[in-house]
Amino acid sequence: MTHAEYKEQLAAYALDALDAAEARALDAHLAACPECRAELAELRAAAATLAHASAPVEPAPDTRARLLAQLKATPQTPRPAADAPNGAPGATMTPPEAVMTPPEAVQPAAVTSPSAAQPVAGANPAANVLPFARRGLTRARTLAVLGTLAASVTIAALAVAALLYTRDRRLQVELTRAGQRLHETQQTLATVRAERDLLAAPDAHTTELAGTAAARAAHARLTYDEHTGRALFVAAGLPAPPPGKAYQLWFLADGRPLPGGVFTTDAAGHAELREQIPPQGRHAQGFAVTLEPQAGATAPTGQMYLKS
Amino acid sequence: MAPADSAQPSDTDLLHAVARGDEPALATLYDRYSAILLGLLLRILHDRQEAEDVLQDVFVQVWRRAADFDEARGRGFTWLVTLARSRAIDRLRALDARTRATQAAQREVRDEPSDASDDVLHSEQRAVVLAALARLPEEQRRALLLAYYEGLTQSEIAARLNQPLGTIKTRMRSGLIKLRELLREQFLSAGLGL
């Protein structure tokens, strides 16, 4: 196909309306044609505005709280190779987890393997498909040519394959862990910077929360920026929540409690929560913490542990 | 919800902050776009619970993949909407044909006016897009909306409308290019960015 013919397909591509084979052929052309990439970006922007053709719908209030709670358990993906275009999710329709190795899936092997830290210099992390390919090839050739020797040769090949596989897997685990440690460090740094900025913000307010009869030793401090809604909540002296339960922060505005973030404590009874207060909650007259189901609640149901 | 003003961080700034693990930045993006995205997801999926689930999943994906966003290749809004629509179409295509037929039959009933959010900037943008769509010839608009909201390919649209494939291709291309031109004019005159 010619450049002009590919260019004619860009609108359909921007709407994900090409058949899979057409889309693949166009992908190959796009990789080599900056003019078509620029045109596609504009058509995608136009297609995205079609989202405005449907009327907006406010999500249920607890969707936000559930989302923010889920983030704590969700690792982020570091910056990938530069050739992944912004439009990739729409273009390929491939759910991202299908093409990524979730770090949590590999992690348990690291914990149970005592020799995971052993150096494995020279192995190629991209070669983790090799053992399976080699096993098939060796077996086929052995059966055809060597007849009765097949069994012993196959066993040897399987042993080598298993060895390679184990070694490669260890390397992969190591890489994943190193990537995670780097990522955690970056996250910590970003968090510390954000907290410093918040504490120095001109619009920052600080409110103290005192323990109720349920936890007399508990106290907490909430610092928030009235303009942006960013907030940092630090608590101490709270008892560990029972299984299936967690603490939840509330903003009392116009006599009504608005749900805030959900958190648990560490072994020493400390807790920290980075929060984004919704606009309605930024002029709250008070703050409170109650014990709620782990997933959070839309209105307080449990006992109050802290209040301002 | 407040309209965006100069003191509000841009979508690009927020996405970069999310890529650095900034949860409040993600919450800000959620407050800014969750109503628009849920409207889109509901129109594609026709099921409130399903749409809310995908919405949550979309923002988890934004959290995981914010490092993929590159402002040199497009706006943050385009990235978010493309991601959301793609997740919804994936879900739609995973449903079996019978479910889809049942949903199509219920569609008119379910397309009721919703509890719309009245964000000033967004309703202004919405008005501009609706006006531009209204100026497209009916058959072009229909082809665009069938592709966008039902996830149909050109061949499927041709079969659905019982039209030659070449005709559908032309309608879709002319429709989207015309929409882009109309939006350019109108966004420029309204002082909004496209």
Contacts between the chains, C-beta under 8 A, distances in Angstrom:
chain1	res1	chain2	res2	distance
A	8	B	169	7.6
A	8	B	173	6.3
A	11	B	172	5.7
A	11	B	173	4.2
A	11	B	175	7.7
A	11	B	176	4.1
A	11	B	177	6.4
A	12	B	147	7.5
A	12	B	154	5.4
A	12	B	169	6.6
A	12	B	172	5.5
A	12	B	173	6.9
A	14	B	176	6.5
A	15	B	144	6.9
A	15	B	147	4.1
A	15	B	148	6.0
A	15	B	172	6.6
A	15	B	176	6.7
A	16	B	85	8.0
A	16	B	86	7.3
A	16	B	89	6.7
A	16	B	147	7.2
A	16	B	151	7.0
A	16	B	153	8.0
A	17	B	147	4.2
A	17	B	152	6.8
A	17	B	153	5.0
A	17	B	154	4.9
A	17	B	157	7.2
A	17	B	172	6.4
A	18	B	153	6.6
A	18	B	154	6.9
A	19	B	153	5.6
A	19	B	154	7.6
A	19	B	155	6.2
A	41	B	73	6.1
A	41	B	74	5.2
A	42	B	180	6.2
A	43	B	176	5.7
A	43	B	177	7.5
A	43	B	180	6.5
A	44	B	74	6.3
A	44	B	78	5.7
A	44	B	82	6.5
A	45	B	74	6.2
A	45	B	75	6.3
A	45	B	78	4.9
A	45	B	180	7.8
A	45	B	194	6.1
A	46	B	176	5.9
A	46	B	179	5.3
A	46	B	180	3.9
A	46	B	183	6.0
A	46	B	194	7.6
A	47	B	148	6.7
A	47	B	176	6.4
A	48	B	75	8.0
A	48	B	77	6.4
A	48	B	78	4.2
A	48	B	81	4.1
A	48	B	82	6.1
A	49	B	125	7.5
A	49	B	129	4.9
A	49	B	179	7.7
A	49	B	183	6.0
A	49	B	194	7.3
A	50	B	129	7.1
A	50	B	133	7.9
A	50	B	144	6.8
A	50	B	145	7.4
A	50	B	148	4.7
A	50	B	149	7.9
A	50	B	179	8.0
A	51	B	36	6.0
A	51	B	37	7.3
A	51	B	39	7.6
A	51	B	40	4.5
A	51	B	81	4.6
A	51	B	84	7.7
A	51	B	85	7.2
A	52	B	36	7.0
A	52	B	122	7.6
A	52	B	125	5.7
A	52	B	126	4.2
A	52	B	128	7.9
A	52	B	129	4.0
A	52	B	130	7.2
A	53	B	126	7.9
A	53	B	129	6.1
A	53	B	130	6.5
A	53	B	133	6.1
A	53	B	145	7.2
A	53	B	148	7.9
A	54	B	39	4.3
A	54	B	40	5.2
A	54	B	42	7.1
A	54	B	43	3.8
A	54	B	149	7.5
A	55	B	39	5.3
A	55	B	113	6.7
A	55	B	114	4.8
A	55	B	116	5.1
A	56	B	35	3.9
A	56	B	36	5.0
A	56	B	38	7.3
A	56	B	39	4.4
A	56	B	114	7.3
A	56	B	116	5.1
A	56	B	117	4.8
A	56	B	119	7.6
A	56	B	122	6.7
A	56	B	126	7.7
A	57	B	35	6.1
A	57	B	38	4.6
A	57	B	39	4.7
A	57	B	42	5.6
A	57	B	51	7.9
A	57	B	114	4.4
A	57	B	115	6.4
A	57	B	116	7.2
A	57	B	117	7.9
A	58	B	34	7.7
A	58	B	35	5.1
A	58	B	38	7.3
A	58	B	115	5.6
A	58	B	116	8.0
A	58	B	117	5.3
A	59	B	34	5.1
A	59	B	35	7.1
A	59	B	38	5.1
A	59	B	52	6.0
A	59	B	55	5.9
A	60	B	52	6.1
A	63	B	34	7.6
A	63	B	52	5.4
A	63	B	55	6.4
A	63	B	56	5.7
A	64	B	27	7.4
A	64	B	30	6.1
A	64	B	34	7.4
A	66	B	56	6.3
A	67	B	30	6.7
A	67	B	56	5.0
A	67	B	59	5.3
A	67	B	60	7.0
A	68	B	23	6.6
A	68	B	26	7.8
A	68	B	27	6.3
A	70	B	56	7.1
A	70	B	60	5.9
A	71	B	23	5.6
A	71	B	26	6.7
A	71	B	60	7.2
A	71	B	63	5.4
A	74	B	60	5.7
A	74	B	63	5.9
A	74	B	64	6.1
A	75	B	64	7.3
A	76	B	19	7.3
A	76	B	21	6.2
A	76	B	63	6.4
A	76	B	64	5.5
A	76	B	65	7.9
A	76	B	66	7.2
A	76	B	67	7.0
A	77	B	64	5.2
A	77	B	65	5.6
A	77	B	67	6.2
A	77	B	68	7.5
A	78	B	67	6.1
A	79	B	19	7.6
A	79	B	67	4.2
A	79	B	68	7.6
A	80	B	67	7.2
A	80	B	68	6.2
A	84	B	68	5.8
A	85	B	73	5.9
A	86	B	68	7.3
A	86	B	69	6.4
A	86	B	70	5.8
A	86	B	73	4.1
A	86	B	74	4.7
A	86	B	78	7.3
A	86	B	79	5.3
A	86	B	82	7.5
A	87	B	73	7.6
A	87	B	74	7.1
A	87	B	82	6.0
A	88	B	68	7.4
A	89	B	61	7.8
A	89	B	65	8.0
A	89	B	82	6.1
A	89	B	83	4.9
A	89	B	86	4.6
A	89	B	87	7.8
A	90	B	82	4.0
A	90	B	83	7.3
A	90	B	85	6.5
A	90	B	86	4.4
A	93	B	86	6.0
A	93	B	89	6.6
A	93	B	90	5.7
A	93	B	93	7.6
A	95	B	87	7.4
A	95	B	90	6.1
A	96	B	61	6.3
A	96	B	64	7.1
A	96	B	65	6.0
A	183	B	21	7.9
A	186	B	20	6.6
A	186	B	21	6.9
A	187	B	20	7.2
A	187	B	21	3.6
A	190	B	17	7.8
A	190	B	20	4.0
A	190	B	21	5.1
A	190	B	22	6.0
A	191	B	21	6.8
A	191	B	22	7.8
A	194	B	22	6.0
A	194	B	24	7.4
A	227	B	7	7.1
A	228	B	24	7.8
A	228	B	28	7.7
A	229	B	24	7.4
A	229	B	27	8.0
A	229	B	28	7.6
A	230	B	24	4.9
A	231	B	24	7.7
A	274	B	23	5.5
A	274	B	24	6.2
A	275	B	24	7.0
A	275	B	27	8.0
A	276	B	23	7.2
A	276	B	24	3.8
A	276	B	26	8.0
A	276	B	27	3.2
A	276	B	28	6.1
A	276	B	31	7.6
A	278	B	31	6.4
A	279	B	1	6.4
A	279	B	2	6.3
A	279	B	31	7.3
